[in-house]
Amino acid sequence: MKTLMITMICAGALMSTTALAQTQPKLSTQIAQLEAKGYRVIELEVKADWLEAEVASADGQRHELVVDARTGEILRKQADD
């Protein structure tokens, strides 16, 4: 009985992780979205529901962006020194 319970918990965790992964776009898509907005991605950190991106704008200025992982919306933009 204990083994069955552990198996069911693991299966549930795996299914929820798979469902979460399917709702977030691929990294290549997210990078392409930032490039379409005029940024060159230098570094990208994946967090639970957002991305932290170090980018350079067309004029060469560097910025740190916080991006919604699902929508690609830029939630915060800060000059990177």
C-alpha positions as CSV (number, residue, x, y, z in Angstrom):
1,M,0.0,0.0,0.0
2,K,2.8,2.4,0.9
3,T,4.5,1.7,-2.5
4,L,1.3,2.4,-4.3
5,M,0.9,5.7,-2.5
6,I,4.4,6.8,-3.3
7,T,4.0,5.7,-6.9
8,M,0.8,7.8,-7.2
9,I,2.5,10.9,-5.6
10,C,5.4,10.6,-8.0
11,A,3.1,10.2,-11.0
12,G,1.1,13.2,-10.0
13,A,4.2,15.3,-9.6
14,L,5.5,14.2,-13.0
15,M,2.2,15.0,-14.7
16,S,2.1,18.5,-13.1
17,T,5.7,19.2,-14.2
18,T,4.9,18.1,-17.7
19,A,1.8,20.3,-17.8
20,L,3.8,23.3,-16.6
21,A,6.5,22.7,-19.2
22,Q,3.9,22.5,-22.0
23,T,2.4,25.9,-21.0
24,Q,5.7,27.7,-21.3
25,P,7.2,28.5,-24.7
26,K,10.6,27.1,-25.6
27,L,13.7,29.1,-24.8
28,S,14.4,29.6,-28.5
29,T,10.9,31.2,-28.9
30,Q,11.5,33.5,-25.9
31,I,14.9,34.6,-27.2
32,A,13.3,35.2,-30.7
33,Q,10.7,37.4,-29.0
34,L,13.3,39.5,-27.3
35,E,15.3,39.8,-30.5
36,A,12.1,40.9,-32.3
37,K,11.9,43.7,-29.8
38,G,15.4,44.9,-30.7
39,Y,17.4,43.2,-28.0
40,R,20.5,40.9,-28.3
41,V,20.4,38.3,-25.6
42,I,23.7,38.1,-23.7
43,E,22.7,35.9,-20.8
44,L,19.4,34.2,-19.8
45,E,18.4,32.7,-16.4
46,V,15.3,30.6,-16.2
47,K,13.3,31.0,-13.0
48,A,10.0,29.4,-12.0
49,D,7.6,31.7,-13.8
50,W,9.9,34.3,-15.3
51,L,13.2,34.8,-17.0
52,E,16.0,37.1,-16.1
53,A,17.7,38.3,-19.2
54,E,20.8,40.4,-19.7
55,V,20.4,42.1,-23.0
56,A,21.9,44.8,-25.2
57,S,19.7,47.2,-27.1
58,A,20.4,48.4,-30.7
59,D,22.4,51.4,-29.4
60,G,24.6,49.1,-27.3
61,Q,23.2,49.9,-23.9
62,R,22.9,46.9,-21.6
63,H,19.8,46.2,-19.6
64,E,18.5,43.5,-17.2
65,L,15.0,42.4,-18.0
66,V,12.5,40.3,-16.1
67,V,10.3,38.6,-18.6
68,D,7.1,36.6,-18.0
69,A,8.0,33.1,-19.0
70,R,4.5,32.3,-20.4
71,T,3.6,35.5,-22.3
72,G,7.0,37.0,-23.1
73,E,5.9,40.3,-21.6
74,I,8.7,42.5,-20.2
75,L,7.8,42.9,-16.5
76,R,10.8,45.0,-15.5
77,K,13.6,46.8,-17.3
78,Q,16.7,48.1,-15.5
79,A,19.9,49.6,-16.8
80,D,22.8,47.2,-16.3
81,D,26.0,48.8,-15.2
